Amino acid sequence: MELRNKLFLGTFVHSKALDELEYLHNAAVCVDTTGTIVAVEVDCDEPRAREIVLPGLGWDGAEVEVVKAKEGQFFFPGFIDTHLHASQYPNIGIFGKSTLLDWLNTYTFPLEASLADPAKARRVYTRVIRKTLSHGTTCAAYYATIDVPSTNLLADLCLSHGQRALVGRVCMDQLSPDYYRDASPDASLADTRASIAHILTADPTMSLVRPIITPRFAPACSLPLMRQLGALAHETSLPIQTHISENKSEIALVQSLFPRSATGAPDNSYATVYDAAGLLTDKTILAHAVHLTEAEADLVRARGAKVSHCPCSNSAITSGAARVRWLLDRGIGCGLGTDMSGGYSPSVLEAARQAALVSRHVVLGADGRGEGEEREKLSVEEVLFLATRGGAEVVGLEGRVGGFGVGLEWDAQLVGLGLVGEDGEVGPEEEEGDVDVFGWESWPERVAKWLYNGDDRNTKRVWVKGRLVHQRK
């Protein structure tokens, strides 16, 4: 389907800085056929746009598609989910009383292995893509499985649905069931190359879908495998995604598996093991980072690696509360991840509200006395930054998506809130939801209500690169 030039009219809300949301009222945003924003005009209604802005762009107003935000609606950048396991989606909410390592063997590995069945994989992946789009997620960093056809299918489905994605074949050659592991480091590397080749053939310019090198996590990968994957990342300049310091027992396991004598590194901390294998780069996404030490944080910052904060999963699997402010203060870029199925929701908005809530329980200081507790709190503005511009930085799309500015691509969602009438009911054209606006709220208050009460019922339309990819029925 050929895209048309588009004119969007209404209120636009986006992150201007970590702690600042910008509100553009009565504004016009023009998006060309490539899905790129070519004009942003404030105090501009449709007549003015047609009289001045469109002719200035050389556009024929009769051929322009016009999208207007109604009263109570606003445009917001699409969410970026920096960490989720598409193959685990059927298990969301099923984590029992397990901690991380038990949970993997009990729930995760059997499900992932079963997606070697193409029909089952298609069913699962189609659902997770549609579900995340319906919650406003325009870009997702996906883990698939160790199976090459299953991974390739996920990439193909992301393309057909129009969702931006980083898609990775999971690499693991140890500490996993015999029925679900790579036969050897060489076999894992060969399969990873095969999946990369497929994705680059499907989307040669990587305009929507990119391959991402995906060692599951250090305990599941031998040092030879990690070193081969590090060399592959260096060769291809592709991004990397993995897990780090999620759980204290996992950290102890890493230290027992990779002594200093094996890595040749000055210590055997989790981050140092990855660095010794060449996996800590400025294109690396590290999920969780709950228990990083000061030295590890220094190393992560020095290498330019980024962190995906997954508050829902960290709570569900009792991993702990990541110190996001502590990471940001050290110059480490952070985004948000749903981490399904450790996390229980496909919504980045839910991850944002949980990030705000979890930050209220973080205690600073090794002495445990809580020095600086108040400063640890993340504001509405900050968690929405993490969900958009912060996430864009984590997945390597900074300067392309995450906000509304000339030159950025139109990855956006139209958000609608419930306007309560004199009779206490919302209007007939509006859907009942949990975000009630009475008319006296300021715009920051409306956005706060949306953060803490919103869900997919408030996501009316979603665009990726100018293409409409979801519309609320």
N, C-alpha and C positions, 0 to 999 in steps of 0.2 A: 504494500500500500504506500503510495507516494505521500510524503508529508507536505503539509501546507504551512505557509507562514502563519504565526499565531499572535494574537494580541490578548494578553491577560490583564484584567482590570480588577482593582479592589485593594485590599490590605495585604501587605506582604511582611512577614516576620522572619528574621533570620539572625544568626549570630554574627555580630560585628567583631567581637573579641571574646575571650574565655568567659568574662564576667559581664558581657553586655549584649543584650538583644536589641536589634534595630527594628523599628516599626515604621513601615512606609505606607501611609494612608492615602486613599484616593490616588493610587499610583497606576502606572501602565508599564508593563514589561513586554517587550517584543522578542519573539523567538523565531529564528529563521528555519528554513527547511532542513538544515543540518542538526537542529536541536540546540543551537547556540543562542544565548541571550545577546542581542545586538543593540538594545536600548532599554534604559530604565529611567522613567520620567515620573516625578512626584507632582502632586497637584495637577493631575491630568485625567480628565474624564474621557469618555468615548468620543464626543464631538471634537475635543481638542486633539485627541490622538489621530482621528481621521483627517483633521484639517492640517495638522502640522507634522506630527511624528511619522505617520505612514508615508506621506509624500517625500519626506526627507530621507527615508530609506529606499525610495523608489518602488514602494509596494503599491499594488492596485488594491484599494480597500475592499473592493467587491470580492476579491479572492482570498481575503484574510479570514481565518477562523477566529472568532471572538469568544473568549471564556470569561465570564464575570463571576466574581465572588458575591454571593448574596449577603444580606445583613446577617451577622453572626458567623460568617465564614471568613477564612483567611488562607493564604498560600504560605506553605512552610517547606523548607528543603526536604527532600527524601531522606529517610534514615539510612544509615550505613551500619550493617551488622558485621562486626569485624571477626566474629568467631562463632560458627555453628556447625554441627554435624548433621548434614542432610539425611544421612543414612540412619540416624537415631531418632528421627522425628516420631515414629509410632510409639516410642517409649516415653514421651514427655509426661512428667508427673509420676513415672514409675521408677523411683529410686530407693524405695523401701527404707530400711535402716542402715543401708550400706555406707561405707566410706569409699573413697575413690577406687582403690585396687580391687576390692570385693565387687563393687558395682560393675566394673568392666567385665569381669569373668561371668557374673551372674546374668546381667542384662544386655550388655553392649555387644560383646563379641558374637554371640549367637545371632543377634538381629542383623548385624552388619554382614556376617557370612551368608545369611539367607538372601541377601540382595544380589547374589550372583544369578538369581532367577530374574530374567529381563522383565517379565510381566510384573513381578512384585516390585522391582526397582522403579519401573515407570510409574506405578501407582503411588509409591511413597514420594518420589521426587516431584512429581507433578503436584501433589498435595502441598508439599512444603513450600514450593515456589509460589503457588497461588496464595497460600496462607501468609507468607511473609509479605508479598505484594499488597495484600489486603490490609496489612498493618502499616503500610507506608514505607516498607524497606525497598529502596531502589537499587541497593548494592549489597551483596553478601559474600563473605569469605567462607566457602564451603569445604568441609572435609567430606569425601565420598567413602569408598572402601578400598581394600587392596586389589579389587577386581578391575581390570582395565576396561572391559566393556561397560561395566556399571558406572565407572567414573566418566567415561566418554558420553554415556547417555545423559548424565546430569548436566554436563556442559551443553549438549545439544538442546536439552529442554530449557535451560536458562536462555539460550539464544532465541528459541522459538517463542518464549513468553516475553522476551524483551527486557529481562532483568540483568543488570550488571552483575558480574560474578567473578570471583577467583575460585577456581575449582582444582582441588588437589587429590591425587591418588595417595591413599594412606600407605606409608612405608613402615614395616615392622618385621623384624626377623628373629625376635627372641621374646621370652617371657609372655607368651600368648599361646593359645591352644594350637595343637598340631594342625587342626583343620582350618586355622585362620592365621597364617603367617606367611611371609615371603620365604621361599626356599633357600635363598642365600643373598648376600649383599649384591652380587652381580645380577641375580634374577630381579631383585627389587629395582635396581638401577635401570635395567632393560625395560621393565614394565613402566617405570616412570617416564622414560624417554618415549615410549609408545603412546602414552596418554598425552604427553606434551605435544607430540607431533599431530595427533588427532585434533586437539583443541586449536592449534595454530593453523591447521587446514580449514577448520570450520569457521574461524574468525581470524584471518591472517593479520589484520591490523590491530587486533586485540581491542577494538573499539568498545566491545561490551564484555566479552569473556576472555579471561587470561588464565593460563596454567599457573599453579603455585606449588612449589616443592614442599612436600608434607611429611617429614619424619614425625610419627605420631607423638612420641615423647621419648626422652632419653632411655628410660628403662626398657622400652620395647624395641630399641635399636642398638645393634652392636656398634662399636666404635668404627670398624671398617665401613659399615653402611653409612654412618653419619658423615664420615670423611668423604666418601664417594658423592654423597648428596651435596656436601659443601662445595666440592669441586664442580659439580654440575651447576650449582647456583652461580659460581664464579664464571663458568663458561657461558652460560645463557643469560646472565643478568636478570634472572627471574626472581620473584619474591619467594619467601619462605614462611611457612607457618608451623608452629608447634606449641607445646605447653611448657610452662616452667613454674616451679615452686608453688604448686597448687596445694599440696598436702604435706604435712610434716613427715609422715611415714614414707611418702614418695621421695622426699628429699634425702632421707636416710638411705633409701634403696639406691639412689643415684650415687651417693658417696661410696657405698659398698661395691657397686658394679664397676665404677671407674676410678680406681686409685690413681694417685699422682704418677706412679710408675708406668701406668698404661697410657695416660694422656700426654705425659711429658710437660704438663702445665705446672705452674707454681702452686696450685691448689686444686682440689677436686669439687669446688662448688658447682652447682647446677649450671650457672651461666658460663663458668670457665670451661666446663665439658663441651658445651655448644661452641664456644669460641675456639677451642682447640681443634674442633672438627670443621671449622670454617662456616658455621651455620649462624653466627651472630653478625649480621650485616645491617646496613641502613634500609634494607628491604625486608627485614625479619619482623614477623608479628608473633609476639610472645603472649599466649593466653594465660591469664590469672595473675602470676607474679605476686602472690599473696604474702610470701615469706622471704622476699629478697633481702639480702644483707646490704649494708652500706657499700661494701666493696663490689658486690654484684651490680648494684644500681649504678655505680661509677662506670663499670665495664659496659653495661647496656647503653648508657648515655654516650660513652666514648665511641661505641660502634654504630650509634644512630638507630638502634633497634627500637621498636615501639611496643606498647602493651595494650592488649585487649582486656578490659575490665569486665568481668562476668559476675555481677553481684548475686543474681538469682541462683546460679549454679554453686557459687562459693558458699552460700547459705544452705542450699538443699543437701549438698554432699558434705556439709560440716567441715569445709576446708579452712574457713576463716574469713576475716574482713580485710580486703586489700586496702593499703594506705594510698589512695589516689592522690591526695594533696601532697603527700611525701614524694610521690613519683613526679608530679608536675613541678614541684619546687626544685627537683634535681634535673629538670630539663628533658624529661622523658615524655614523649608524645603518647597520649592515651585516647582510646576510643572505647565503645561499648560492644559487648557480645552477648547474645542470648544464650549461647552454649547449650542449645538443645542437644541431647535430652537430659544433661545434668541440670540445665535450666528447664523451667516448666512452661515457658511462654514463648511464642514466636514474635512477640512484640518488643521492639527496641524501646518504645515508650515505657513499657513495664520495666525494662532494664534501667532506663533513666530514673524512674521513680525509686526503684530499689537502690540505685547508686546513691541517690540523695538520702534515703533512709539509713542505709548501711553506714554511710559516712558519719552519722551521728553516734555510732557505737565504736568508732575507731579511737584507740588510745595511743597517744604519742609517748615516746620515751621508753628506753629499755628498762627503766626502773618501774614501769607500770603505773606511775603516779598520774598519768593523764595530762602531762604538760601540753598545753596548746589544744586541748580537745575542741574548743569552740572554733578554732581556725580550721580544723579538719572537715567541718561541715561543708558539703557541696550545695550550692544554690541552684534554684531553678535554671538560671541562665547558664551555669556551668555544666550541668548534666545535659542540657539541650545542645550545648557546644560539643560535648563529647559524642553525642548522637549524630552529629552532622559534620561540622568542619574538623573536629578531632578525629572522627572516624575516617574522613577523607585522607588525612595525613597518614593514618595508620596503614591504609591499603594502597598508598601511593597515588592518590587522586587529588591531592591538594592543588588548588589552582584550576581544577576542572569542574568539581561539583562541591556541594555543601553549603551554597549560599546563592544570593541573587545579585549578580553583578555582570557588567558587560564582559563578554568573553567566556563566562562560565556556561556549562551545559545545563539545560533545563531538566534537572532531576528534582521533582517537586510533588507535593501532595496538597490537595484542597481539603482543608479541615473545616468541619461544620459543628457548631455548638448548639445546644438546645435553648432557644429563646422562650422564656416562660411568659405567657400572657397574663392578663388580668384575672382570668379564670383559673390560674394555676396550671394550665396545660401548655404544652408546646404546640407550635403551629401544625396544621395538617400536612404541610409539605416536609416537615422535619421528622426525623426518626427519634423515638424515645431512646435516651441514653443516660449516662450518669453525670454528664456535664450540663448543669443547669445555669443559665445566665439570666439574671433578672433585669439587666439594663443599666444598673448603677456601678457595675464593676469597671475598673480601669482595664486597659489592655494588658498590662502585666498581671493583673489579677485573673483575667480570663485565661491567659496562657498557663498560669499556675494551676487553675482549676482543670485545665486540659491535661497537664502533666500528671496530676494526682488522681484524676477520675476518668480520663479518656481511654477509649479502646477502638477497635476497628469500626465501630458504628459511626465514629466521628471522621473516619477517613473516606471521603466521598469520591475522590478521583486521585489517580497516581500516574505520573508521567516519568519516563526514562528517556533522556536525550530527545525530548520533544514528542515522544510517542506515547499515547495513552495506553497504559498497560493494565489498569484496573479501574473499574467504575462500580461504586456501590449500587446494588440492585434496589 
